[in-house]
Amino acid sequence: MPEGLSLEEPRTDDGAALWRIARDSRVLDLNSSYSYLLWCRDHAGTSIVARDASGGPVGFITGYLRPEAPRTLLVWQVAVDHGQRGRGLAAAMLATLAGRAGRALGVNVIETTITPDNAASERLFTAFAARHGAPVEREVLFGADAFPESGHQPEVLYRIGPFASPDASPAHDNS
Ligand SMILES: CC(C)(COP(=O)(O)OP(=O)(O)OC[C@H]1O[C@@H](n2cnc3c(N)ncnc32)[C@H](O)[C@@H]1OP(=O)(O)O)[C@@H](O)C(=O)NCCC(=O)NCCS
């Protein structure tokens, strides 16, 4: 966990900052600002925000429990401010969120989708799986032709788990 940062459940008033971080990534599909506000209100327990010393968000993960598989956490978006990358922040957020969701909600599987060009995301999730000794299954969830706009890469579903007891560090999770 990078020094000087803390991890918490997001609050509704973090929504605008999460939208800005997603926009500035220039990689993520940018959703409406409204959706980030709503996410912080309704899915705070399955999401996480990293704050710098001033309390401002510098990274986040949004996720939800799949309605038909409530022990599966679908990780929707992960983003870290450019200035904070490469310090282990995304890995710390993912481990802490998995630990919290495991303890509080019984989560033992994580799903996410990754586009084939996203090496950092691929590394983030496969490293998480390796640290937890969890199997990884991959299959195309949404092919390029599923998207209404042209040029969208396929979204490959990574299914990680089941894992027994996610190892998170509660000392870093102020939620
Ligand atoms: C993907 C992203 C969240 C990673 O954040 P980060 O805090 O820099 O990641 P970490 O430092 O925790 O690194 C996690 C793992 O990914 C690897 N990694 C990080 N950046 C990488 C890159 N550009 N290329 C290859 N591997 C990379 C790290 O080496 C680490 O692996 P390790 O544990 O085996 O050493 C960040 O680059 C980002 O916000 N990208 C834009 C948004 C995005 O693509 N999100 C993911 C899709 S939802």
The ligand as a Gaussian input file, in Angstrom:
#p B3LYP/6-31G(d) Opt

LIG

0 1
 C       -4.753000      -0.595000     -14.633000
 C       -4.428000       0.390000     -13.507000
 C       -5.645000       0.525000     -12.620000
 C       -3.241000      -0.180000     -12.678000
 O       -3.020000       0.689000     -11.557000
 P       -1.636000       0.695000     -10.744000
 O       -1.900000       1.243000      -9.376000
 O       -0.582000       1.347000     -11.534000
 O       -1.329000      -0.871000     -10.659000
 P       -0.355000      -1.587000      -9.616000
 O        0.869000      -0.719000      -9.380000
 O       -1.114000      -2.006000      -8.417000
 O        0.105000      -2.859000     -10.435000
 C       -0.696000      -4.029000     -10.465000
 C        0.001000      -5.075000     -11.342000
 O       -0.067000      -4.634000     -12.711000
 C        1.244000      -4.471000     -13.252000
 N        1.222000      -3.293000     -14.108000
 C        0.892000      -2.032000     -13.748000
 N        0.961000      -1.212000     -14.821000
 C        1.345000      -1.996000     -15.863000
 C        1.563000      -1.752000     -17.246000
 N        1.416000      -0.519000     -17.764000
 N        1.909000      -2.795000     -18.033000
 C        2.043000      -4.050000     -17.531000
 N        1.838000      -4.355000     -16.212000
 C        1.498000      -3.328000     -15.410000
 C        2.146000      -4.318000     -12.053000
 O        3.476000      -4.732000     -12.333000
 C        1.481000      -5.205000     -11.031000
 O        1.798000      -6.569000     -11.247000
 P        2.656000      -7.367000     -10.146000
 O        1.802000      -7.436000      -8.907000
 O        2.887000      -8.681000     -10.769000
 O        3.913000      -6.545000      -9.938000
 C       -3.994000       1.771000     -14.056000
 O       -2.951000       1.588000     -14.996000
 C       -5.125000       2.531000     -14.731000
 O       -5.863000       3.295000     -14.075000
 N       -5.293000       2.342000     -16.058000
 C       -6.373000       3.006000     -16.807000
 C       -7.731000       2.394000     -16.514000
 C       -7.768000       0.910000     -16.786000
 O       -7.243000       0.418000     -17.776000
 N       -8.400000       0.143000     -15.879000
 C       -8.504000      -1.293000     -15.956000
 C       -9.697000      -1.747000     -16.719000
 S      -11.207000      -1.652000     -15.779000

